[in-house]
Amino acid sequence: MNKQQKIMIAVMAIVGLLLAAWILMPKQAGEAHDEHGPEEQAKAPAKAGEPEHGHAHEEEEEGHIALDAAQVKAAGIVLSAAAPAKISVVTSLPGEIRFNEDRTAHVVPKLAGVVMEVHADLGQSVKQGEVLAVVASSGLSDQRSELLSAQRRLALATTTLERERRLWQDKISAEQDYLQAQQAMSEAEIAVQNARQKLSAFGAGPGTGKGLNRLELRAPFAGVVMEKHLAQGEAVKEDAIVFTLSDLSTVWAEIAVPPKDLNLMRVGETVTVKATAFAAEAKGKIIYVGELLGEQTRTAKARVALANPDRAWRPGLFITVDVLSGHADAADAAVAVASDAVQIVEDKPVVFVAVAGGFQPQPVKLGRSDGKMTEVLQGLKAGARYVSVGSFVLKAELGKDSAEHTH
């Protein structure tokens, strides 16, 4: 092969390579565009107003509770408009539950003796007239013996008077004998009456077949045995407090009132009593306001009568008493909602407001409250439609939705 032939072959090879490169170049560029295109498209920001993978739509619906008119009616939900209101100022005062002293009794024997029987235990509920204990008392035996003697003298005096009356009518005896018999009968009647009154003062009746010395200690009214200080076989004195009985169906809430708040305490006013140890509250009426200040505490005592049918208010329980000021002292609130409308969601107060297709929890900042209306400082404007009744139903629905999203 000569030199010219070699040059021709080299030229043809170069032309072939260039032709092949020209043919392949558009395909590789297209493939490169396809490989990098999705990554660049993923990195590129979405246009304004367009949701990114549906997240924006989910954020708009977060917390939204969809209910139609039929569901709203079935749930008992009532809407109201947030509006200005007068809210009374609430003053909270410390206090303690006490026995109702008008229904608390200290049972004493009134006669010395020895305990024969004990029928009541500490904490036991007893009925009025129920026997708590039996004491053998020689003093009671003497009193009953005195009554029996007086009754027999009365019977003899009655018989004598009847005989003297007949003799005087038959002109057999003098009128003086009849008058003396009449006087003796009157004295015997007085002696019997006196003996009976002594026994009544000791809380005992005439003797029975069980014995003249048997002194039965009975409950003066229905209540609970709060204290017990006797045992079988123990000697007790006449003034010893052997039982303390209290009727716990009503109790007193005793309040310490500083001088500046005495003008709020009016007999007959209704206040709210709240327990500090657990969630409980009740209404009661002020029955007493003290006139004197304590030397140590510099406060006056006030008492609230409190019904206690379930015995939840135990004596010794610490409480707070909310006293409302008069209407003249009420403060104006620019925006207020019903207190029952406020719910706690994620440790923050919210009010459920009406939106298109349902309801939305609206976080709010609260101010004063009198138990009925609560002031809203931030988060709600006057005129806004909110759920005033049935908000707890929406809170429950909100909790269900949160649980579903978690799972």
Buried (B, 14 or more C-beta within 10 A) or exposed (E): EEEEEEEEEEEEEEEEEEEEEEEEEEEEEEEEEEEEEEEEEEEEEEEEEEEEEEEEEEEEEEBBBEBEEEBBEEBEBEBBEBBEBEBBBBBEBEBBBBBBEEBBBEBBBBBBBBBBBBEBEEEBEBEEEEBBBBBBBEBBBBBBBBBBEBBEBBEEBBEBBEBBBEBBEEEEBEEEBBEBBBEBBEEBBEBBEEBBEBBEEBBBEEBEEEBBBBBBBBBBBBBBBBEBEBEEEBEBEBEBBBBBBBBBBBBBBBBBBEEEBBEBBEEEBEBBBBBEEEEBEBEBEBBBBBEEBEEEEEBBBBBBBBEBEEEEBEBEBEBBBBBBBEEEEBBEBBBBBBBBBBBEBEEEBBBBBBEEEBBBBBEBEBBBBBBEBBBBEEBBEEEBEBBBBBBBBBBEBBEEBEEEEEE
